[in-house]
Amino acid sequence: MNNSMGMYQGYSVEGSAELKVTPDTMKPMMETSCNSIPGMVCEPIYECPQERCIHRQIVHEVPHVCPVNTRIINHHIYKHTYSPCYTCTEENEVCNVHDNCCGGLM
């Protein structure tokens, strides 16, 4: 096998095939016909590589700190209630009635 012919010879990095077959490169392959001698192992034939594209989704967890402040406002409501406190006062009036008074003396 010719050392200048590698598996990826004639291919660019992107994977497009640029394999050039000329009569000069075909002669060594035609001369080594292994079908004529039983039990002889032929040189491997390199096929055009196939490309499989695998798309993977990788989840990256990015923690975010969201500060939340709770503000408590206490509303103090004073409800005024009124309870009447009853008192009782008593007055005594004196009225003097003079009946049959003697001549207005007194």
GIBELGI-V931618 format. One record per residue. N is the residue number from 1. RES is the residue in one small letter. OMEGA is omega in whole degrees, -180 to 180 (999 if undefined). NEAR is the number of other ideal C-beta (glycine too) atoms within 10 Angstrom. D_CENTER is the distance of its C-alpha to the mean C-alpha in Angstrom with 1 decimal. Layout:
N	RES	OMEGA	NEAR	D_CENTER
N	RES	OMEGA	NEAR	D_CENTER
This chain:
1	m	-179	10	57.0
2	n	-177	10	56.7
3	n	-179	5	54.4
4	s	-180	6	53.4
5	m	178	12	51.7
6	g	-178	11	48.4
7	m	-177	9	45.7
8	y	180	10	43.8
9	q	-180	11	46.8
10	g	180	13	46.7
11	y	176	15	43.0
12	s	-176	9	40.8
13	v	-178	6	37.4
14	e	177	6	35.7
15	g	179	12	37.5
16	s	-175	8	40.0
17	a	175	10	43.4
18	e	-177	8	46.4
19	l	-179	10	48.9
20	k	179	7	52.4
21	v	178	9	55.1
22	t	179	7	58.6
23	p	179	7	61.9
24	d	-180	7	62.1
25	t	-180	12	58.9
26	m	-176	10	60.0
27	k	180	10	63.3
28	p	-180	12	62.1
29	m	-180	13	60.1
30	m	-178	8	63.2
31	e	-179	7	65.5
32	t	178	11	63.6
33	s	-176	10	63.8
34	c	179	11	63.1
35	n	-176	7	64.1
36	s	-178	6	67.8
37	i	-180	8	67.7
38	p	179	6	66.5
39	g	180	5	64.1
40	m	180	10	63.1
41	v	-180	6	59.4
42	c	174	11	58.4
43	e	-178	12	56.0
44	p	176	8	52.5
45	i	-178	6	51.6
46	y	177	13	48.3
47	e	175	7	46.4
48	c	-179	10	44.0
49	p	176	10	40.6
50	q	-180	6	37.9
51	e	173	7	34.4
52	r	-179	4	31.4
53	c	-179	5	28.1
54	i	177	4	25.1
55	h	177	4	21.6
56	r	176	4	19.0
57	q	-178	4	15.2
58	i	-177	4	14.0
59	v	176	4	10.3
60	h	179	4	10.0
61	e	180	4	7.8
62	v	-179	4	8.2
63	p	177	4	8.6
64	h	177	4	9.3
65	v	180	4	12.3
66	c	-178	4	12.8
67	p	179	4	16.4
68	v	179	4	17.7
69	n	176	4	21.5
70	t	-180	4	23.3
71	r	-180	4	26.8
72	i	178	4	29.4
73	i	179	4	32.5
74	n	177	4	35.5
75	h	179	4	38.0
76	h	-179	4	41.4
77	i	178	4	43.6
78	y	178	4	47.2
79	k	-177	4	48.9
80	h	175	4	52.6
81	t	-177	4	54.8
82	y	175	5	58.5
83	s	-179	4	60.9
84	p	176	5	64.5
85	c	-175	5	66.9
86	y	172	4	70.2
87	t	-179	5	73.4
88	c	175	4	76.8
89	t	-179	4	79.8
90	e	179	4	83.3
91	e	176	4	86.1
92	n	175	4	89.7
93	e	180	4	92.0
94	v	178	4	95.7
95	c	-178	4	98.0
96	n	178	5	101.7
97	v	-179	5	103.9
98	h	178	9	107.6
99	d	177	4	109.7
100	n	-179	4	113.4
101	c	-178	9	113.4
102	c	170	7	116.8
103	g	177	5	117.4
104	g	176	6	114.1
105	l	175	6	114.5
106	m	999	7	111.6
